[in-house]
Amino acid sequence: MGPIEITVIVLVAAFVLAMIIAMIVRKLKGKPSLSSDCGCCPYSGECHGACKGEDVSDIVAEAKARRRDRSASQAEDVGDAE
């Protein structure tokens, strides 16, 4: 095995180790893991993982209402600035 192959193996092992450490740190901080179920949810940033696999229709409705309120207040601010 030449030096190039050894370098590649070391780099891949370092990458895998970094991913494992990142997953552990995120779990300790209480954040969703890198492959959490909330990743495909467009409102995952709004509920901060509060759904935990439960029925999320109420949480999504609240998130939509907050987003709608924010959009409306921003539109009013832009209208006032003109």
Helices and strands as residue ranges (DSSP letters): H 3-29, G 37-40, H 44-47, H 57-81
